[in-house]
């Protein structure tokens, strides 16, 4: 979950990943963020957290109580663009 003192150290693209939410459709993950923060005892923590366009902003998926995790998107859906390029040649 987000913390007031959390700091994003790095982000990487998340092509092909989806965030799953209970009782809702999956949404594409925009990026994974390497986040530095502190735990309840004040010790430094570092974790990788998925981010998606939820509402009007890009937010941490795990801030939502119905978040269930991430999964790879259907590879057949990802390859559609590649097939279109091959047909043009």
RODO-2510 file (C-alpha; in nm, 4 decimals, decimal comma):
residues 89
     n   res          X          Y          Z
     1     x     0,0000     0,0000     0,0000
     2     x     0,1099     0,3580    -0,0559
     3     x     0,2879     0,5324     0,2242
     4     x     0,3342     0,9062     0,2742
     5     x     0,7115     0,8662     0,2530
     6     x     0,7226     0,6159    -0,0384
     7     x     0,9629     0,7104    -0,3164
     8     x     0,9651     0,5729    -0,6706
     9     x     1,3254     0,4856    -0,7551
    10     x     1,2705     0,3468    -1,1051
    11     x     0,9934     0,2477    -1,3445
    12     x     0,9933    -0,0052    -1,6289
    13     x     0,7304    -0,0683    -1,8972
    14     x     0,4838    -0,3483    -1,8332
    15     x     0,3923    -0,4529    -2,1866
    16     x     0,1733    -0,7605    -2,1792
    17     x     0,0735    -0,7485    -1,8103
    18     x    -0,2744    -0,6995    -1,6643
    19     x    -0,3920    -0,6172    -1,3129
    20     x    -0,6755    -0,8332    -1,1815
    21     x    -0,9467    -0,6921    -0,9579
    22     x    -1,2218    -0,8844    -0,7788
    23     x    -1,5611    -0,8462    -0,9521
    24     x    -1,4129    -0,6204    -1,2242
    25     x    -1,2426    -0,6575    -1,5613
    26     x    -0,8647    -0,6735    -1,5754
    27     x    -0,6846    -0,3547    -1,6762
    28     x    -0,3519    -0,3175    -1,8584
    29     x    -0,0566    -0,2452    -1,6307
    30     x     0,1273     0,0657    -1,7538
    31     x     0,4514     0,0089    -1,5646
    32     x     0,6158    -0,1572    -1,2683
    33     x     0,7680     0,0781    -1,0115
    34     x     1,0598     0,0049    -0,7806
    35     x     0,9419     0,1764    -0,4616
    36     x     1,1397     0,2573    -0,1475
    37     x     0,9520     0,3119     0,1771
    38     x     0,9432     0,2135     0,5424
    39     x     0,7586    -0,0618     0,7258
    40     x     0,5652    -0,0350     1,0545
    41     x     0,8894    -0,0600     1,2555
    42     x     1,0582     0,2152     1,0548
    43     x     1,2897    -0,0184     0,8606
    44     x     1,3615     0,0637     0,4963
    45     x     1,1765    -0,1492     0,2400
    46     x     1,2047    -0,1859    -0,1357
    47     x     0,9356    -0,3483    -0,3474
    48     x     0,8145    -0,3709    -0,7060
    49     x     0,4564    -0,2488    -0,7489
    50     x     0,2304    -0,2458    -1,0558
    51     x     0,0755     0,0785    -1,1767
    52     x    -0,2255     0,1228    -1,4065
    53     x    -0,4458     0,3979    -1,5418
    54     x    -0,7327     0,3844    -1,2928
    55     x    -0,9768     0,6679    -1,3253
    56     x    -0,8037     0,9887    -1,4287
    57     x    -0,4525     0,9067    -1,3031
    58     x    -0,1893     0,6366    -1,3090
    59     x    -0,2016     0,4752    -0,9657
    60     x    -0,0608     0,1822    -0,7699
    61     x    -0,2894    -0,1147    -0,8320
    62     x    -0,2340    -0,2571    -0,4833
    63     x    -0,3829     0,0552    -0,3232
    64     x    -0,7259    -0,0798    -0,4152
    65     x    -0,8844    -0,3271    -0,1700
    66     x    -1,0188    -0,5494    -0,4509
    67     x    -0,6740    -0,5883    -0,6166
    68     x    -0,5879    -0,9565    -0,6685
    69     x    -0,2543    -0,9531    -0,8518
    70     x    -0,1055    -0,9378    -1,2006
    71     x    -0,1119    -1,1828    -1,4887
    72     x     0,0272    -1,2004    -1,8383
    73     x    -0,2175    -1,0809    -2,1032
    74     x    -0,3430    -1,3230    -2,3671
    75     x    -0,0460    -1,3543    -2,6081
    76     x    -0,2819    -1,3850    -2,9073
    77     x    -0,4112    -1,0348    -2,8379
    78     x    -0,0576    -0,8949    -2,8137
    79     x     0,0537    -1,0339    -3,1516
    80     x    -0,2253    -0,8708    -3,3572
    81     x    -0,0101    -0,5664    -3,4409
    82     x     0,2781    -0,7859    -3,5586
    83     x     0,0500    -0,9775    -3,7962
    84     x    -0,0784    -0,6527    -3,9501
    85     x     0,2792    -0,5417    -4,0217
    86     x     0,3630    -0,8754    -4,1878
    87     x     0,0594    -0,8486    -4,4181
    88     x     0,1683    -0,5031    -4,5405
    89     x     0,5028    -0,6315    -4,6717
***
